[in-house]
Amino acid sequence: MPQPSPQTLTDQMRELGYGIVNPIGQALHRLGIHPDTITIIGCGLVLLACVPIALGNSPLGGALLLLALPCDVLDGAVARAMQRKGKFGAVLDSSLDRYADGFIFAALSYTFAVQGRFGWFLAAQAALLGTFMVSYLRARADGVGVTAKIGLLSRMERSVIIIPMLLFPALLEPGVVILAVGTNFTSLQRLWFVYRTLKDRGE
């Protein structure tokens, strides 16, 4: 029997927020706003936020990222309101989430590089690699019939770290270290979970 996958903080917050965001999603749907539009706007806001981050103004970048956060939940709420059946929206959302992750860590890597802080540049790159691997392992596990939504730093947890570390410069370096270590640890957690699940199945 496959092992049940524990809920991440992302899943728990999504369920808790349904009562709040679903009525907003219904209102936006009545206004004719498409969920893909919200997804694209959210990614655009992240890209905009990364400009001041790359230029060394992380508090402004963090404030702009706060504006992008609602888009992460409102696109799904509008999709539920319109009873969307197609699967493209989920693919678009996941793809642009990866772009958003890349933008943030590219901006951090750039600002460390221009400051000549190459150790921190490498730490930001390690965080980027770990972040991508967390998402990749979940997608790859789905391909072998395992739901690997587990681990220390899923998307919501990463946001809880990224926003404060940008808003408060004293937290920037500790935040990068936590992300570099935590995302790669989460990747190993997911890999181990898939291994144990497939082994229990005899696969």
C-alpha positions in Angstrom: 0.0 0.0 0.0 1.3 3.5 -0.8 2.2 5.6 2.2 -0.1 8.6 2.7 1.6 11.9 2.0 1.4 14.3 4.9 0.0 17.8 4.2 2.4 20.6 3.8 1.9 24.1 5.3 1.0 25.2 1.7 -1.9 22.6 1.6 -3.1 23.5 5.1 -3.1 27.3 4.5 -4.9 26.7 1.2 -7.7 24.8 2.9 -8.0 27.4 5.7 -8.1 30.2 3.1 -10.9 28.7 0.9 -13.6 30.4 2.9 -12.0 33.7 2.3 -10.6 33.5 -1.2 -13.5 31.5 -2.8 -16.0 34.4 -2.6 -13.4 36.8 -4.0 -12.7 34.3 -6.8 -16.4 34.2 -7.6 -16.6 38.0 -7.7 -13.6 38.2 -10.0 -15.1 35.5 -12.2 -18.3 37.6 -12.5 -16.2 40.5 -13.6 -14.9 38.3 -16.4 -11.3 38.0 -15.1 -9.6 34.8 -16.3 -7.5 32.8 -13.9 -4.6 32.7 -16.3 -4.5 36.5 -16.4 -4.1 36.5 -12.6 -1.3 33.9 -12.8 0.6 36.0 -15.4 0.1 39.3 -13.4 1.5 37.5 -10.3 4.6 36.4 -12.2 5.0 39.9 -13.6 4.8 41.4 -10.2 7.6 39.1 -9.0 9.7 40.1 -12.0 9.1 43.7 -11.1 10.1 43.1 -7.5 13.3 41.5 -8.6 14.6 44.8 -10.1 15.1 46.5 -6.8 16.4 43.3 -5.2 19.1 43.0 -7.9 20.0 46.7 -7.3 20.4 46.1 -3.6 17.1 47.5 -2.4 15.7 44.3 -0.9 13.1 46.0 1.3 11.4 47.5 -1.7 11.6 44.2 -3.5 10.0 42.4 -0.5 7.2 44.9 -0.4 6.5 44.4 -4.1 6.6 40.6 -3.6 3.8 41.0 -1.0 1.6 42.4 -3.7 2.2 39.2 -5.8 1.3 36.8 -3.0 -2.5 37.1 -3.4 -2.2 36.1 -7.1 -1.0 32.6 -5.9 -4.3 31.8 -4.4 -6.7 34.0 -6.4 -6.0 32.3 -9.7 -7.1 28.9 -8.2 -10.2 30.5 -6.7 -11.3 32.0 -10.0 -10.7 28.6 -11.7 -12.9 26.9 -9.2 -15.6 29.6 -9.6 -15.6 29.1 -13.4 -15.5 25.3 -12.8 -12.6 25.1 -15.1 -12.1 21.6 -16.6 -9.0 22.0 -18.6 -5.5 21.2 -17.2 -3.5 24.0 -18.9 -4.1 26.4 -16.1 -2.3 24.1 -13.7 0.6 23.7 -16.1 0.9 27.5 -16.6 0.7 28.1 -12.9 3.5 25.6 -12.1 5.7 26.9 -15.0 5.4 30.5 -14.0 6.0 29.6 -10.3 9.4 28.2 -11.4 10.1 31.3 -13.4 9.2 33.4 -10.3 11.6 31.3 -8.1 14.3 31.7 -10.7 13.8 35.5 -10.9 14.1 35.9 -7.1 17.3 33.9 -6.7 18.8 35.3 -9.9 18.3 38.8 -8.5 19.9 37.8 -5.2 22.8 36.1 -7.0 23.3 39.2 -9.1 23.4 41.6 -6.1 25.9 39.4 -4.3 28.0 39.1 -7.4 28.3 42.8 -8.0 29.2 43.3 -4.4 32.0 40.8 -4.8 30.4 38.5 -2.2 30.9 35.3 -4.1 30.4 33.0 -1.2 26.9 34.4 -0.8 26.4 34.2 -4.6 27.1 30.4 -4.3 24.7 30.2 -1.4 21.9 31.8 -3.4 22.6 29.4 -6.3 22.4 26.5 -3.9 19.0 27.8 -2.7 17.9 28.1 -6.4 19.0 24.5 -7.1 17.3 23.2 -4.0 14.1 25.1 -4.8 13.9 23.7 -8.3 14.7 20.2 -7.1 11.8 20.3 -4.6 9.4 21.1 -7.4 11.0 18.6 -9.8 10.9 15.7 -7.4 7.2 16.3 -6.7 6.5 16.3 -10.5 8.7 13.3 -11.2 7.1 11.4 -8.3 3.6 12.1 -9.8 4.9 10.3 -12.9 5.5 7.1 -11.0 2.2 7.4 -9.0 3.6 8.8 -5.8 2.3 12.0 -4.2 5.4 13.6 -2.7 3.9 16.7 -1.1 6.1 16.5 1.9 9.1 18.2 3.4 10.5 21.0 5.4 10.3 23.8 2.9 7.4 23.7 0.4 6.3 26.8 -1.4 4.5 28.5 1.5 7.3 27.9 3.9 9.8 29.4 1.4 7.6 32.5 1.1 7.4 32.9 4.9 11.2 33.0 4.8 11.8 35.1 1.7 9.5 38.0 2.4 10.9 38.8 5.9 14.5 38.4 4.8 14.0 40.9 2.0 12.0 43.4 4.1 14.6 43.3 6.9 18.2 43.4 5.5 19.7 41.9 8.8 17.8 38.7 8.0 19.0 38.4 4.4 22.1 36.3 4.9 20.6 34.0 7.5 17.5 33.6 5.2 19.7 32.6 2.3 21.5 30.0 4.4 18.2 28.6 5.7 16.9 28.4 2.1 20.1 26.8 0.7 20.1 24.1 3.4 16.4 23.7 3.8 15.4 23.3 0.2 18.1 20.7 -0.5 17.2 18.9 2.7 13.5 18.9 1.5 14.6 17.5 -1.9 16.3 14.6 0.0 13.2 14.1 2.1 11.0 13.8 -1.0 13.5 11.5 -2.7 13.6 9.2 0.4 9.8 9.3 0.6 9.5 8.1 -3.0 12.0 5.4 -2.5 10.2 4.0 0.6 6.8 4.2 -1.1 8.0 2.4 -4.2 9.8 -0.2 -2.1 6.7 -0.9 -0.1 4.8 -1.4 -3.3 7.4 -3.8 -4.5 8.4 -1.5 -7.4 
